[in-house]
Amino acid sequence: MQRDQRKSYKDFLPLDADRALLLGRVWSAREEGPVPVLVQGDALMDVSAIAATVSQILELENVVERLRNHRGPIIAQLEDVMNAPSWDAEDQEVKLLAPVDLQCIKACGVTFAVSAKERIIEEQAKGDPIAATRIRAELEIAFGDALSRVKPGTKEAEDIKARLIEQGLWSQYLEVAIGPDAEVFTKAPTLSAVGWGDLVGIRQDSSWTNPEPEVVLICNSRAKIVGVTLGNDVNLRDFEGRSALLLGKGKDNNASASMGPFIRLLDDSFTMDRVRTAEVSLAISGADGFSLRSTNSMTLISRAPEDLVTQTCGADHQYPDGFTLYLGSLFAPVQVRGHEGKNFTHHLGDIVEIYSPDFGCLLNKVAYTSEAPPWTFGLAELMRNLAKRGLL
């Protein structure tokens, strides 16, 4: 599903979009601010009469019924909004934003065997992408498929841990990969995520960067999973590889969290059973002719999504405006790129497509964080805008 093969905006939507309840946000030039919208056939319907923010809408007990029965003004046609990505379209009257607003942006790591191995490689290689190739081969001999078979927190996992410590192969990343406690961290500040068609950012002082395509759960303040979207948890592998204490610097940068195109709400016809078996594809197309295509399945996740939600929000930690939860990356690109024999790293201008038949396609283009549009619309500005529009 590459950009040059697409003929309409429908290719960015779920295959069963006619049955899906798709909630999102757009920037309206007329309102000078964000508007929550619902996909209504070929159009986007303003649903701000229900609530001013997506976060507030998802707090409603009967949110699915309310949205299905709502009739609001049409703010734009999907074809006009998704005819071209934002990086190619200047002065758009209406453009897609990340489909969340007040929610805290949380993420889990090392929840797939492939990501567990790659985090260990980063740690052992100290951020050197050339050394990573040798270490990857060594770990394949040592681990085999053990990490993909073991259930975290079990007696079997404890036994594997003991054997690895004896062999001198234990890692802090294995602790969260097969231990009882998941890795949960704050990916980005509230309102900072970018959406479909936006630039995603990598730091200019990083030499080993990756996309991290993920399924993202959308939860309300009661830790109830109310919807799902796609995300790109852009990562600087050399930073995190040099020290786990650089996680924040490697993860939280301008335009480094992408989500979209829409939240697919859970309902009677779309449940967590579909999420647990969802397939996700990654496609990267570079201006240098580089091309990468891969597909993976959520069935390979090591921890149940519901368990990750429970470990994120409960008696010890609350999120009064709800939260999003990246579930961990299904991919770790390792193909050689260029003539230096290095593992995959992003080049400027890479087109990244994350696709699932159930959630649609998230489209972004890679730029330096310093050159992507700066994040300027924060909470204070949102409050001022909503007050001006009479929505507070």
C-alpha positions as CSV (number, residue, x, y, z in Angstrom):
1,M,0.0,0.0,0.0
2,Q,2.5,2.6,-1.1
3,R,1.7,6.2,-1.7
4,D,2.0,6.0,-5.5
5,Q,-0.5,3.1,-5.5
6,R,-3.2,4.9,-3.6
7,K,-6.0,6.4,-5.5
8,S,-8.2,7.8,-2.8
9,Y,-8.4,8.7,0.9
10,K,-10.2,5.5,1.5
11,D,-6.9,3.6,1.4
12,F,-6.0,5.4,4.6
13,L,-9.1,4.1,6.4
14,P,-9.9,0.7,7.9
15,L,-11.1,-1.8,5.3
16,D,-14.5,-1.9,7.0
17,A,-14.7,1.9,7.5
18,D,-18.4,1.9,6.7
19,R,-19.0,0.0,10.0
20,A,-16.2,1.6,12.1
21,L,-16.7,4.4,14.5
22,L,-13.8,6.7,13.8
23,L,-13.1,9.7,16.1
24,G,-10.4,12.3,15.4
25,R,-9.3,15.9,15.6
26,V,-8.6,18.5,13.0
27,W,-7.1,22.0,13.0
28,S,-9.7,24.5,11.7
29,A,-8.3,27.8,10.4
30,R,-11.7,29.4,10.9
31,E,-11.8,28.4,14.6
32,E,-8.1,29.0,15.0
33,G,-8.0,25.8,17.0
34,P,-8.7,22.1,17.2
35,V,-12.1,20.5,16.6
36,P,-13.1,16.9,17.5
37,V,-14.6,15.2,14.5
38,L,-16.3,11.9,13.6
39,V,-15.9,10.3,10.2
40,Q,-19.4,10.4,8.7
41,G,-19.3,8.6,5.3
42,D,-17.1,10.7,3.1
43,A,-17.1,13.7,5.5
44,L,-15.9,14.9,8.9
45,M,-18.6,15.9,11.3
46,D,-18.0,18.4,14.1
47,V,-18.9,16.8,17.4
48,S,-17.7,19.6,19.7
49,A,-21.4,20.1,20.8
50,I,-21.0,16.8,22.7
51,A,-17.8,17.9,24.4
52,A,-15.0,20.3,23.5
53,T,-12.2,17.8,23.6
54,V,-11.7,14.2,22.6
55,S,-10.7,13.4,26.2
56,Q,-14.0,14.7,27.5
57,I,-16.0,12.8,24.8
58,L,-14.3,9.5,25.8
59,E,-15.3,10.0,29.5
60,L,-19.0,9.6,28.5
61,E,-20.5,6.4,29.8
62,N,-22.5,5.9,26.6
63,V,-20.0,7.4,24.2
64,V,-20.7,4.9,21.3
65,E,-24.4,5.6,21.4
66,R,-24.0,9.3,21.7
67,L,-21.6,9.5,18.8
68,R,-23.7,7.2,16.5
69,N,-26.8,9.3,17.2
70,H,-25.2,12.7,16.9
71,R,-25.9,15.0,14.0
72,G,-23.5,18.0,13.8
73,P,-22.2,20.3,11.1
74,I,-19.9,18.9,8.4
75,I,-16.6,20.6,8.8
76,A,-14.8,19.2,5.7
77,Q,-14.8,16.4,3.1
78,L,-12.3,13.6,3.8
79,E,-11.1,13.8,0.2
80,D,-10.1,17.4,0.6
81,V,-8.4,16.8,4.0
82,M,-6.5,13.6,3.0
83,N,-5.9,14.5,-0.6
84,A,-2.3,15.4,0.3
85,P,-0.2,15.2,3.5
86,S,0.3,18.3,5.4
87,W,4.0,18.6,4.5
88,D,2.9,19.0,0.9
89,A,-0.2,21.2,1.5
90,E,0.2,24.8,2.7
91,D,-2.5,26.9,4.1
92,Q,-5.0,24.1,4.6
93,E,-8.3,25.3,5.9
94,V,-8.7,21.9,7.7
95,K,-5.9,19.5,8.5
96,L,-5.7,16.3,10.5
97,L,-4.2,16.4,14.0
98,A,-3.2,13.5,16.3
99,P,-6.6,12.2,17.4
100,V,-5.9,12.8,21.2
101,D,-5.7,16.0,23.2
102,L,-5.7,16.1,27.0
103,Q,-4.6,12.5,27.5
104,C,-1.2,11.7,29.0
105,I,0.9,10.0,26.3
106,K,2.3,6.8,27.9
107,A,4.2,3.9,26.2
108,C,5.4,0.4,27.0
109,G,8.7,-1.0,25.8
110,V,10.2,-4.5,25.3
111,T,6.8,-6.2,24.9
112,F,7.8,-8.2,21.8
113,A,10.7,-10.7,21.5
114,V,12.2,-8.7,18.6
115,S,12.3,-5.5,20.6
116,A,13.8,-7.3,23.6
117,K,16.7,-8.6,21.5
118,E,17.3,-5.2,19.9
119,R,17.3,-3.4,23.2
120,I,20.0,-5.8,24.5
121,I,22.0,-5.2,21.3
122,E,21.8,-1.5,21.8
123,E,23.0,-1.9,25.3
124,Q,25.9,-4.2,24.4
125,A,26.9,-2.2,21.3
126,K,26.8,1.1,23.4
127,G,25.0,2.7,20.5
128,D,27.4,1.6,17.8
129,P,25.3,0.3,14.8
130,I,28.3,-1.5,13.2
131,A,29.0,-3.5,16.4
132,A,25.3,-4.4,16.6
133,T,25.6,-6.8,13.6
134,R,28.1,-9.0,15.4
135,I,26.3,-8.9,18.7
136,R,23.0,-9.8,17.0
137,A,24.5,-13.0,15.6
138,E,25.9,-13.9,19.0
139,L,22.6,-13.4,20.8
140,E,20.7,-15.4,18.2
141,I,22.9,-18.4,19.1
142,A,22.5,-17.7,22.9
143,F,18.7,-17.0,22.9
144,G,17.2,-18.7,19.9
145,D,13.4,-18.4,20.2
146,A,13.3,-18.6,24.0
147,L,12.2,-15.0,24.5
148,S,9.2,-15.4,22.1
149,R,8.0,-18.5,24.0
150,V,8.2,-17.6,27.6
151,K,5.5,-15.8,29.5
152,P,6.7,-12.9,31.6
153,G,6.7,-13.3,35.4
154,T,6.3,-17.1,35.3
155,K,8.6,-19.8,36.9
156,E,9.9,-20.6,33.4
157,A,10.9,-16.9,33.0
158,E,12.7,-17.0,36.4
159,D,14.6,-20.1,35.4
160,I,15.7,-18.5,32.1
161,K,16.8,-15.4,34.1
162,A,18.9,-17.6,36.4
163,R,20.6,-19.4,33.4
164,L,21.4,-16.1,31.6
165,I,22.9,-14.5,34.8
166,E,25.2,-17.6,35.0
167,Q,26.2,-17.1,31.4
168,G,26.8,-13.4,31.9
169,L,24.1,-12.5,29.5
170,W,21.6,-10.8,31.8
171,S,20.4,-7.3,30.9
172,Q,18.1,-4.7,32.4
173,Y,16.0,-5.0,29.3
174,L,15.4,-8.7,29.9
175,E,14.1,-7.7,33.4
176,V,11.1,-6.0,31.8
177,A,10.9,-8.4,28.9
178,I,10.3,-11.5,31.0
179,G,10.1,-10.2,34.6
180,P,6.8,-9.5,36.4
181,D,6.9,-5.7,35.8
182,A,6.4,-4.1,32.4
183,E,8.3,-1.1,31.2
184,V,5.9,1.9,31.2
185,F,7.2,5.4,30.5
186,T,5.9,8.8,29.5
187,K,6.5,9.2,25.8
188,A,5.7,12.9,25.2
189,P,3.9,15.8,26.8
190,T,0.1,16.3,26.5
191,L,-0.9,17.9,23.2
192,S,2.6,17.4,21.6
193,A,1.8,14.4,19.3
194,V,1.7,14.9,15.6
195,G,-0.9,13.2,13.3
196,W,-1.4,11.8,9.8
197,G,0.5,13.6,7.1
198,D,2.8,15.4,9.5
199,L,6.6,15.4,9.7
200,V,8.1,13.1,12.4
201,G,11.3,14.2,13.9
202,I,14.8,12.7,14.5
203,R,17.6,14.6,16.2
204,Q,20.5,15.8,14.0
205,D,23.0,14.6,16.5
206,S,21.8,11.0,16.3
207,S,23.3,8.5,13.9
208,W,21.1,5.5,14.5
209,T,17.3,6.2,14.4
210,N,14.3,4.0,13.9
211,P,10.6,4.1,13.5
212,E,8.7,2.1,16.1
213,P,5.3,1.2,14.6
214,E,2.8,0.3,17.4
215,V,-0.8,-0.3,18.3
216,V,-1.9,2.4,20.7
217,L,-4.7,1.9,23.2
218,I,-6.9,4.9,24.1
219,C,-8.0,4.8,27.7
220,N,-10.3,7.0,29.8
221,S,-9.7,8.2,33.3
222,R,-11.2,4.9,34.6
223,A,-8.5,2.9,32.8
224,K,-11.2,1.6,30.5
225,I,-10.0,0.9,26.9
226,V,-12.3,2.8,24.7
227,G,-10.5,2.9,21.4
228,V,-7.4,2.1,19.4
229,T,-5.2,3.9,16.9
230,L,-1.8,3.5,15.3
231,G,1.4,5.1,16.5
232,N,5.0,5.7,15.7
233,D,7.2,5.9,18.8
234,V,10.2,7.4,17.0
235,N,13.4,6.2,18.7
236,L,17.1,7.3,18.8
237,R,18.8,3.9,19.2
238,D,22.3,5.2,19.8
239,F,21.2,7.5,22.6
240,E,19.3,4.8,24.5
241,G,22.1,2.3,23.7
242,R,24.7,4.5,25.4
243,S,22.7,4.6,28.6
244,A,19.1,3.7,29.6
245,L,19.1,7.0,31.5
246,L,19.1,8.7,28.1
247,L,15.6,7.2,27.4
248,G,13.9,10.6,27.8
249,K,16.3,12.2,25.4
250,G,16.0,9.4,22.9
251,K,12.2,9.3,23.0
252,D,10.8,12.7,23.8
253,N,11.7,15.2,21.1
254,N,9.8,17.6,18.8
255,A,7.5,15.6,16.5
256,S,8.8,12.3,17.9
257,A,5.3,10.9,18.8
258,S,2.9,10.3,16.0
259,M,-0.7,8.9,16.1
260,G,-3.6,8.4,13.8
261,P,-5.2,8.8,11.5
262,F,-8.3,8.2,13.7
263,I,-9.3,6.5,16.9
264,R,-11.3,3.4,16.2
265,L,-13.8,3.1,19.1
266,L,-14.5,-0.3,20.6
267,D,-18.2,-1.4,20.1
268,D,-20.2,-4.6,19.7
269,S,-18.7,-5.4,16.3
270,F,-15.1,-4.3,17.1
271,T,-13.8,-5.7,20.4
272,M,-10.4,-6.3,22.0
273,D,-10.4,-9.7,20.4
274,R,-9.8,-8.0,17.1
275,V,-7.0,-5.9,18.6
276,R,-5.2,-8.9,20.0
277,T,-5.0,-10.5,16.6
278,A,-4.5,-7.4,14.5
279,E,-1.8,-7.4,11.8
280,V,0.4,-4.3,11.3
281,S,2.6,-3.5,8.3
282,L,5.5,-1.2,8.1
283,A,6.7,0.4,4.8
284,I,9.6,2.8,4.4
285,S,10.5,4.5,1.2
286,G,13.6,6.6,0.9
287,A,14.7,9.2,-1.6
288,D,17.9,7.1,-2.0
289,G,15.8,4.2,-3.4
290,F,15.8,2.3,-0.2
291,S,12.6,0.3,0.4
292,L,11.6,-1.8,3.4
293,R,8.4,-3.8,3.7
294,S,7.4,-6.0,6.7
295,T,4.3,-7.3,8.5
296,N,3.9,-8.5,12.0
297,S,1.1,-9.6,14.3
298,M,-0.2,-8.5,17.7
299,T,-0.5,-12.2,18.6
300,L,3.3,-12.1,19.3
301,I,3.0,-9.6,22.1
302,S,4.4,-11.1,25.4
303,R,1.9,-9.4,27.7
304,A,-1.8,-9.0,27.4
305,P,-2.8,-5.4,26.5
306,E,-5.2,-5.3,29.5
307,D,-2.3,-6.2,31.8
308,L,-0.3,-3.3,30.5
309,V,-3.2,-1.0,31.1
310,T,-3.5,-2.3,34.7
311,Q,0.2,-1.7,35.2
312,T,-0.1,1.8,33.9
313,C,-3.2,3.1,35.8
314,G,-4.6,2.1,39.1
315,A,-4.5,2.8,42.9
316,D,-0.9,3.9,42.5
317,H,-1.2,6.2,39.5
318,Q,-4.2,8.1,38.0
319,Y,-4.8,10.0,34.8
320,P,-7.9,12.3,35.3
321,D,-8.0,13.1,31.5
322,G,-7.3,9.6,30.4
323,F,-4.2,8.3,28.7
324,T,-2.8,6.7,25.5
325,L,-0.7,3.6,25.7
326,Y,1.7,2.6,23.0
327,L,1.9,-1.2,23.3
328,G,5.5,-1.6,22.2
329,S,7.1,-2.0,18.7
330,L,6.4,-5.0,16.5
331,F,9.4,-4.1,14.3
332,A,13.1,-3.4,14.6
333,P,14.5,-2.7,11.2
334,V,18.0,-4.2,10.8
335,Q,18.6,-4.2,7.0
336,V,21.9,-2.8,5.8
337,R,21.4,0.7,4.4
338,G,24.1,2.4,2.4
339,H,27.7,1.4,1.7
340,E,29.0,1.6,5.3
341,G,27.5,-1.8,6.3
342,K,25.5,-0.1,9.0
343,N,22.1,-1.3,10.2
344,F,19.0,0.6,9.1
345,T,18.8,4.2,10.2
346,H,16.4,6.9,9.0
347,H,17.4,9.3,6.2
348,L,15.8,12.7,5.8
349,G,12.7,12.5,3.6
350,D,11.9,8.8,4.4
351,I,8.2,8.2,4.0
352,V,6.9,5.9,6.8
353,E,3.6,4.1,6.5
354,I,2.1,2.1,9.3
355,Y,-0.9,0.1,8.1
356,S,-3.5,-2.2,9.6
357,P,-6.7,-3.4,7.9
358,D,-8.4,-2.7,11.2
359,F,-7.1,0.8,11.9
360,G,-6.1,2.3,8.5
361,C,-2.8,3.9,7.6
362,L,-0.6,6.4,9.5
363,L,1.5,8.4,7.0
364,N,4.5,10.5,8.0
365,K,7.7,11.9,6.6
366,V,11.0,12.1,8.4
367,A,12.7,15.4,9.2
368,Y,15.1,16.8,11.8
369,T,13.3,17.7,15.0
370,S,14.8,21.2,14.7
371,E,13.3,21.7,11.3
372,A,9.8,20.1,11.9
373,P,7.2,22.7,12.9
374,P,7.8,23.6,16.5
375,W,5.2,22.6,19.1
376,T,3.6,25.9,20.2
377,F,-0.1,25.2,20.9
378,G,-0.1,24.0,24.5
379,L,-2.7,23.7,27.3
380,A,-3.0,27.4,28.0
381,E,-3.5,28.2,24.4
382,L,-6.1,25.5,24.1
383,M,-8.0,26.9,27.1
384,R,-8.0,30.4,25.6
385,N,-9.2,29.1,22.2
386,L,-12.0,27.0,23.7
387,A,-13.1,30.0,25.9
388,K,-13.1,32.3,22.9
389,R,-15.4,29.8,21.0
390,G,-17.8,29.5,24.0
391,L,-16.9,25.9,24.6
392,L,-15.8,26.2,28.2
